[in-house]
Amino acid sequence: MLPLAAQCAPPHGAAPPPSEYICSLHWPSNWTRLSVRLDLASGTWRREHARAWLEPRIQRELSLEQMLLKVERELLSPPSHRPECEREALPARLGWEGPADELPLVLDAVWEWDRSQAWRTVHPPELQAYLADRVRLLHVRVPFEGADVLELGPSADVERLLASGRVVEVLPGVWRVDRLVNARFASWALANLAPLGPQGADALGLQPIFERVTAALSPLLTRLTGVAGFDHSFVFSRKYDSSDTPRAACDDASDARSEQTCASTQQSVLRHDAHHDDSHVTVNILLSPPGVSEASKIAFCGRFGTDQYRQLSGILDWANATLFPQGSALIHLGELRHRAFRISHGRRNNLILWAMSSRTRQEVAPGAWETSLPPSPECLSIASDADSCLWDKAACDNARIDLVTNLPHRYPEDVAFVLHDHEHVTQE
């Protein structure tokens, strides 16, 4: 199998032997495949539907497999995490004005932006201000390599974990793992990822590290969910804060600071909905220590493709320190619908790992079956359910499609709806 589960073919009409290929790749952040054009003669590549700011590194006369391995490295590892000879270059037109020794971090910030553009059209920010802000936050060393983030240890016996109560099924198809990651990693991630936003894991080079974490967790994930053959993953961070600015205040933003606050709020509001994930298995890790939030609840519903998809299975509270000490995790199938209630007090930080397998394909298509039964109120999706306005007219009246394109820190699972009623719940 080619790297990234690539499907490649020469452009139509290309003379043999071809030096160019158009490939469809597994994009690490979701199941939307990424279309790229490869030039084996120069060793360069470009995305078919997005403009990249970094200049590609030339590496001549590569085979198709070598070229795809190069693409994989450049997708997963920030430039500062690669040898200098393997980095893309910063185009002169970007005109970085800061210290020369910060150039690797500038490359990281632009690389991070390119990743956003790979799956969504976004408007460029005020470049110098954006780069300066990101570079300031990227002066962080990652002191972990992979399985050393795990409290369980890379060779933990799965049956012993189940027998000891370290791993417990707390709701149908939802497993709680007591201290999945160690306190050292949880504290480090809380301090260094949260300020960077959801894409901090990209910018600090955690994607390759968590590929190794996923490999170490594979026996446990397979035993709990039945999914096997995990071969790629995606990790990102989330912050949930009770002090989110009400949407109404954003309508009157009159200065740069207010506009920045409202942009951050709008990003948070986009996730007020029930959903299922674009993963095969989701590992949701609590980074926050006990006592920093109250009523920090998450509801679980049924599995996509079943009659129970919109029926409430149960509600858990991350603020319960007995159930969820720092570093604990919930593991569930990505197809399990869920939603998180707004925190009543304080804030909560989570690190979410999507584990995926190229062997597994979703067999069920969306359709009328989704609305065949009345939903539990906690499991209704305003954005996804065709009958949502029938069951929650007030929420529909307060919602509008708002395809925001100028926020750099968004991910594909962010629902493209703005809900003016902040008492609705927040997507996890």
Summary of the structure (lengths in Angstrom):
residues: 428
radius of gyration: 21.9
end to end distance: 33.3
largest distance: 65.9
contacts: 1357
relative contact order: 0.13
helix: 32%
strand: 22%
